Amino acid sequence: MKIVIIGGGASGMAAALAASENPNTEVLLLERQARLGRKLLSTGNGRCNLSNLHAAQGGYHGGQSGFVQPALDAFGPERTLEWFRGLGLFTVAEPSGRVYPYSDQANSVLDVLRFALDRPNIRVLTGVEATALEKRDDFFLVHTPSASYSCQRLIVACGGAAGEKLGGSRSGYRLLASLGHEISPVFPSLVQLRSGWSGLAALKGVRANCAAAILRDGKTVASGSGELQFTQYGLSGPVIFDLSRDACQGPGAWTCRLDFLPHISREALVDALVARKSTNLPCDELLTGILHNRLGRVLVKSAGLSGTAPIAGLDSRALAQVVRQVKALRVDLTGKLGMDAAQVTAGGALTSEFSPETMESRRIPGLFACGEVLDVDGDCGGYNLQWAWSSGILAGTWAGRSGK
Ligand SMILES: Cc1cc2nc3c(=O)[nH]c(=O)nc-3n(C[C@H](O)[C@H](O)[C@H](O)COP(=O)(O)OP(=O)(O)OC[C@H]3O[C@@H](n4cnc5c(N)ncnc54)[C@H](O)[C@@H]3O)c2cc1C
């Protein structure tokens, strides 16, 4: 039986390996870029955060968040790591549950996949883009600029639009839509937020742990905690990535509220600041030893204090103002960066039109989809690649079944 897989990224490679387990299948893997798995090399800042031990339904979003569970039950993090071990990859898990290759190099993940794809019943064609699909009676035709390929089973593993410079594209949505599948609006997720806050220029590159909340017209729409990073144009870091899905979607006044000392009460912070009044230090040092020095100085300034004024002269109103900046800083948000900067695409092919047990289309038997092209996006921390492996293995396994 002939199977064509469109897209040689994480989910497409996993699908090809799973489908080829049936020796009666002939698998053709088409990749439009010059090499397989280009995006994979840039994941996890070059370290590839390939899974998360805690991956479960709660870490995923989309039209039907429960859609991911059968795939995670069938092929969750534990089985994925065993599978990779079988391919020759050693991995290590951080206390947070994030899993990386032991080598700390993303290319180790790609290399073991590439080596494994060297099987007699898998053919890989790179630099070949599927441009159109046709469904004939009991087979599909996959058209490319140079040739057309027929197959009984077709797997669309084209990924999403995120990471445009690494190969992200809308091609998979177009191909699935051409066969009658509905695509929900796509938008960037796990992406930095833009702000015009005046403190940013002095804080570029500073990292801080915090509790963060996204507010629309003063109402909280999402909250979380973790590491934040200031950039020259706004806010970044894991906590911002996770909140970015819900931020700046639609009109309204968007702000981010930041608590840089979530585990310390306002009263305890006031006590610590009052203790500083017995020193000869200037206000610039009011938060020294408590927060990153640069952040402390910017917060003092945004509280309306002069950095050179003596701490000893501060009254309780001034101290309360500083505490407000530390525990509830409001940073205006002007939008988010685009698909080129995003790590994942929210939205995509409606999951209600696919079986969560097999990834097969409910509209067109023999057609499968897996990975980011579906309306599934995960939290930061290995959830998206875990989805690519789980859904890719499922699609490949079921597409390869009953092959003669
Ligand atoms: C910078 C960055 C860092 C990331 N870091 C992490 C991380 O550390 N952990 C994590 O879990 N997730 C991470 N992600 C997200 C993760 O990489 C993706 O969710 C995952 O790769 C999706 O897998 P996929 O197979 O669906 O798509 P992709 O891996 O994008 O693969 C799709 C492939 O299909 C090809 N293609 C598309 N259309 C066609 C066509 N018409 N014909 C032929 N080929 C086609 C593309 O060129 C591409 O190679 C990161 C993403 C980015 C952009």
The ligand as a Tripos MOL2 file, in Angstrom:
@<TRIPOS>MOLECULE
LIG
   53    58     1     0     0
SMALL
NO_CHARGES

@<TRIPOS>ATOM
      1 C1         11.8570   28.8320   17.2840 C.3       1 LIG1
      2 C2         10.9700   27.6860   17.7300 C.ar      1 LIG1
      3 C3         11.3200   26.9690   18.8620 C.ar      1 LIG1
      4 C4         10.4980   25.9360   19.3120 C.ar      1 LIG1
      5 N1         10.8860   25.2280   20.4230 N.ar      1 LIG1
      6 C5         10.1080   24.1910   20.8470 C.ar      1 LIG1
      7 C6         10.5140   23.3890   21.9410 C.ar      1 LIG1
      8 O1         11.6230   23.5450   22.4800 O.2       1 LIG1
      9 N2          9.6680   22.4050   22.3590 N.ar      1 LIG1
     10 C7          8.4640   22.1650   21.7460 C.ar      1 LIG1
     11 O2          7.7430   21.2650   22.1760 O.2       1 LIG1
     12 N3          8.0840   22.8730   20.6610 N.ar      1 LIG1
     13 C8          8.8740   23.8580   20.1880 C.ar      1 LIG1
     14 N4          8.5030   24.5670   19.0830 N.ar      1 LIG1
     15 C9          7.2600   24.1580   18.3630 C.3       1 LIG1
     16 C10         7.5190   22.8960   17.5260 C.3       1 LIG1
     17 O3          8.7340   23.0240   16.8210 O.3       1 LIG1
     18 C11         6.3900   22.6280   16.5400 C.3       1 LIG1
     19 O4          5.1470   22.6580   17.2020 O.3       1 LIG1
     20 C12         6.5690   21.2940   15.8380 C.3       1 LIG1
     21 O5          7.7590   21.2870   15.0940 O.3       1 LIG1
     22 C13         5.3960   20.9860   14.9310 C.3       1 LIG1
     23 O6          5.6510   19.7980   14.2330 O.3       1 LIG1
     24 P1          4.9880   19.5620   12.8190 P.3       1 LIG1
     25 O7          5.5520   18.2980   12.2850 O.co2     1 LIG1
     26 O8          3.5370   19.7060   12.9180 O.co2     1 LIG1
     27 O9          5.4850   20.7890   11.9340 O.3       1 LIG1
     28 P2          6.9590   21.1870   11.4770 P.3       1 LIG1
     29 O10         7.9610   20.6340   12.4070 O.co2     1 LIG1
     30 O11         6.9150   22.6440   11.2370 O.co2     1 LIG1
     31 O12         7.1410   20.4170   10.0880 O.3       1 LIG1
     32 C14         6.3320   20.6870    8.9740 C.3       1 LIG1
     33 C15         7.1750   20.4510    7.7370 C.3       1 LIG1
     34 O13         6.3460   20.4160    6.5940 O.3       1 LIG1
     35 C16         7.0160   21.0560    5.5290 C.3       1 LIG1
     36 N5          5.9810   21.4750    4.5790 N.ar      1 LIG1
     37 C17         5.0010   22.3980    4.7920 C.ar      1 LIG1
     38 N6          4.2050   22.4640    3.7100 N.ar      1 LIG1
     39 C18         4.6920   21.5710    2.8080 C.ar      1 LIG1
     40 C19         4.2880   21.1950    1.4990 C.ar      1 LIG1
     41 N7          3.2130   21.7480    0.9020 N.pl3     1 LIG1
     42 N8          5.0020   20.2440    0.8420 N.ar      1 LIG1
     43 C20         6.0850   19.6640    1.4210 C.ar      1 LIG1
     44 N9          6.5120   20.0030    2.6680 N.ar      1 LIG1
     45 C21         5.8080   20.9260    3.3580 C.ar      1 LIG1
     46 C22         7.7350   22.2110    6.2150 C.3       1 LIG1
     47 O14         8.7980   22.6890    5.4350 O.3       1 LIG1
     48 C23         8.1910   21.5600    7.5090 C.3       1 LIG1
     49 O15         9.4740   20.9950    7.4060 O.3       1 LIG1
     50 C24         9.3050   25.6040   18.6080 C.ar      1 LIG1
     51 C25         8.9820   26.3160   17.4480 C.ar      1 LIG1
     52 C26         9.8020   27.3480   17.0010 C.ar      1 LIG1
     53 C27         9.4320   28.0890   15.7450 C.3       1 LIG1
@<TRIPOS>BOND
     1     1     2 1
     2     2     3 ar
     3     2    52 ar
     4     3     4 ar
     5     4     5 ar
     6     4    50 ar
     7     5     6 ar
     8     6     7 ar
     9     6    13 1
    10     7     8 2
    11     7     9 ar
    12     9    10 ar
    13    10    11 2
    14    10    12 ar
    15    12    13 ar
    16    13    14 ar
    17    14    15 1
    18    14    50 ar
    19    15    16 1
    20    16    17 1
    21    16    18 1
    22    18    19 1
    23    18    20 1
    24    20    21 1
    25    20    22 1
    26    22    23 1
    27    23    24 1
    28    24    25 2
    29    24    26 1
    30    24    27 1
    31    27    28 1
    32    28    29 2
    33    28    30 1
    34    28    31 1
    35    31    32 1
    36    32    33 1
    37    33    34 1
    38    33    48 1
    39    34    35 1
    40    35    36 1
    41    35    46 1
    42    36    37 ar
    43    36    45 ar
    44    37    38 ar
    45    38    39 ar
    46    39    40 ar
    47    39    45 ar
    48    40    41 1
    49    40    42 ar
    50    42    43 ar
    51    43    44 ar
    52    44    45 ar
    53    46    47 1
    54    46    48 1
    55    48    49 1
    56    50    51 ar
    57    51    52 ar
    58    52    53 1
@<TRIPOS>SUBSTRUCTURE
     1 LIG1         1 GROUP 0 **** ****
